[in-house]
Amino acid sequence: MTIPKEGVGKGPVGMWSFFVLDSSASWGRRRFVRCVLFAGGLLALSLVLFGQGDLVPKVFAARLPEVYPDLKVDPGSRGYDYPKAQAQADRLLMTLRHLSGYACLSQTYYSLKRIRGERSSGPRPDESFDLEIRFSPLSVAVRMRFPRKGATVRYRSVEGVAVVRPFGFLPLSLSLSPKSSLITSRFGHTIDHADFLSYDRRILRPSCLTHSCLYLGSGRFAGRPVGILGIAPDQLEARPVFGRMWLLLDRETAFPLSVATEGPDGLFWERIDYLRCHLYPAGGTPVALKRKKK
C-alpha cells in the first residue's frame, strides 16, 4: 500500500510515513503538518509524564504488603504526599545532626521468601550484626552475629582504613580499603557509607529535591509507629542506582527503622531492618527506641 502523492511522499504505510511531505507541497501545508506534529508530541509527553506519575504511587502501594508483610498500615492513612515526605526527610536530618552516634541490631533480607518466613518460625534474615556509628569523625563498628559469628569490621574516616577480623576465634586482622570487594555488600554498600548522614546526602535528599519521594501513609513496625516513604530517584550519587525504595521512619524521632530496595527491573534486592536502636544525643542521655503498646 502506498500513500497518494498529493500531500505526502511515496512509501509504505508506517508510523511516520504520513508526515513526509512531497517536495511540491505548499508552505502552508508544511506548516500545518508541523503544528500537528508539535501538538501530538506535547500530548504524548503529557501522557507519559502524568500517566507514569500516577502509576508510580500505585506500584509503591501494591508492592508494600509483599515487601513488608509485618507492617500494619493505619486505616485511612494512605496517601501520596510530596510536601509531607520532604518534611519527614528534614526531620530525619535534624535528628541526625543532634546525635553523636547510634547503635542498632541490623538484619538484612535478600529474598521475599525469608521475609515471609516458614510456618511459625517467622522472618529469617540472611545477615544479622550489631552496628555502631559515631560521628565527628565518622567511625563504624560491625560485629557479626550470623553468618561468621564473631567477625568484626572497624572503620575510622581519619585513618581511611577498615580493620577486619574475619574470625572471632583467631587473632588475625586485615587492613583493607573501605571499598574492598572483600567487605562490600551484595548490592554495593561500603562501610564508609554505612551511616544515615551519608544515606541522606547521597540518596534521600537528592530524591526529595527532584520530587522523587512520596509520603505513603503511617503504620506500625517492630512495635513502633512509623511514617512510610517511597523513593523512586532519577539521578543519584549512589551506585548502583536502584529502581524503587521504601523507608520506614520512626514517628517520634524520624530515625530510620527499615529500608527496602528493588532494582530498576522491579526485582527485589534487599530489606535492612534496624532494631533495638539506641540514639546518642550530643551531650545528652542515650535514647532507646523500645517497642510501644498501642
Secondary structure, DSSP 4 states (H G I P E B T S, - for coil): -B--TTTS-SSB--TTGGG---TT--HHHHHHHHHHHHHHHHHHHHHHHHHHHHHHHHHHHHHHHHH-TT-EEPTT----BHHHHHHHHHHHHHHHHTEEEEEEEEEEESSHHHHH-STTS----SEEEEEEEETTTTEEEEEEEESSTT-EEEEETTTTEEEEES-TTS---EEE-TT-GGG--TT---GGG-SHHHHIIIIIHHHHHTT-EEEEEEEEETTEEEEEEEE--SS-SSSS--SEEEEEEETTT--EEEEEEE-TTS-EEEEEEEEEEEEEETTS--EE------
